[in-house]
Structure formats: structure tokens, C-alpha cells
């Protein structure tokens, strides 16, 4: 618990796995420890979820700088790609350096995407959950991308709002540049920012796959369970289609409301006239077929 509270997942995994091994081997005959064993198994499942969440955060929430014209998202992506491709070859010797002692020696400033990913994967290996965690990570890809959209949207609203020239705001005029109308500008900016974010996440996802594959090979596990880059980009396509569909639905509702308000006078008059004639129309009298005597 102490190791986990300080963020040392590899140390926590080692301690937990050692306790489980003792409970399942040396003390397996002690029935009084059944509840303890079940508790340890539950803690193991919780720790796996914590580690998978840590990997997701490293891929989808790293290096998010404020959105402004002075910060180039393209430049950040280029620097990230250069950093991640420095050591595309992952060897067993490289992974052997990942120990609880190495984890404990890292300060918060020393922690990078690379170290976070390798320590997390080594912790999953210690817990014998490398293969199972791949599915947990994969099924969350689309949800994580939707959260990226939500986060970028909020940052655009908070930091940029709709970028208008101050002089145009004073005299009440609006500018249209490069064929983009003011109505379309927020969507265009959102899509552009999302493109940069998704490329950055894609680069980290690619590097994570390399590290995960190396960790699986180190533990003599087939890498066929891993998701591929195609899984990631398919999910990107799906969430962008969802975004555009929702945007167009909102726009169509707004357009319908605008058209309805401009035509409501005519439509209202027609409806009132129809109601008037309906009320004035004499009721049809039916002759009785039978008369009571």
C-alpha cells in the first residue's frame, strides 16, 4: 500500500506477488488463510486496473500544452516523434534495467513516457498479467479518444473561445478568411487541434506497442494478443465520424429553427384560418335508422 501510494507500481507488484506466492504454496494448506488469499487476489485485480489506467494516461494525456497560436502543436508532435524513435529497438538488456530500485531512484522530473511505460509493463509482467492487460487497454481506446475530444473542446472554449479580431468586434463587423465562415471556424479549429492530438497519441501508442511486444517476448508470451496501430486509427475514424454527425445534427436543428421562426407568421395564419373554417363548418347530421316508440 505504501509503495502504491507513492506511485511505485513495480514495487507494489513485487510485494503483492510475493505474498500471493507464499499464500498459494507454503501456506496453501492453511484453510484459515482463504479469506486472506481472496483479499490478495482482489488487490491484484485492482492493481492491474491501476497500471492499465497509468498506461492510458501516458498515451492519451501526456504533453498537453495550452492551445494558443504561440505554441505550435506540430512542433510538439515533431519533438515527441524524435524522442520516441530514438531507441526503436528494444532489447532484453534494455528491459533488464527496469527494477524496483530504478523505479525508486526516479524523481518526478526524471519520469518520462518511456520510463512510465516500461515500469508499468514490467509490473504487469511481475503480476503475470501482461496478456490479460492488453485486452483491457484495447477496449478503452475509443473511450479514451472521446475524452481527448472533450478535453480539447473544453480547452478551445476556455482559452480561445472564437478567435475574432478585436477591431472587428468594436465596429460590429466579422472577417472571413480563406473561405471559412464564422459559423464553420470553431469546427475547423477543433478538427485541426484534434488532428495534432491524435497524431501525438498515435506516436505514443506506436511506441507503447513496441515496448509491450518486447515485454511479452521477455516473458515468453505470444504477442498475437496485442492490438495494432490499425485498431487505434480505426477508433480515431469512428470518433471523428461521431463528432461530425453530432455537429451536423445540431446545425440542422438550428437551421430548422431559424427557418421556422422566419416562416411562423405565414404558417400561423394558415393554421388559424384552417381552424376558423373547421369551427364554422356545420356539423353533419345523421338520420336515425330506428325510432323509439
Secondary structure, 3 states (H helix, E strand, C coil): CHHHHCCCHHHHHHHHHHHHHHHHCCCCCCHHHHHHHHHHHHHHHHHHHHHHHHHHHHHHCCCCCCCCCCCCHHHHHHHHHHHHCCCCCCCHHHHHCCCHHHHHHCCCCCCCHHHHHHHHHHHHHHCCCHHHHHHHHHCCHHHHHHHHHHHHHHHHHHHHCCCCCHHHHHHCCCCCECCECHHHHHHHHHHHHHHHHHHHHHHHHHHHHHHHHHHHHHCCCCHHHCCCHHHHHHHHHHHHHHHHHHHHHHHHHHHHHHHHHHHHHHHHHHHHHHHHHHHHCCCCCCCCCCCCC
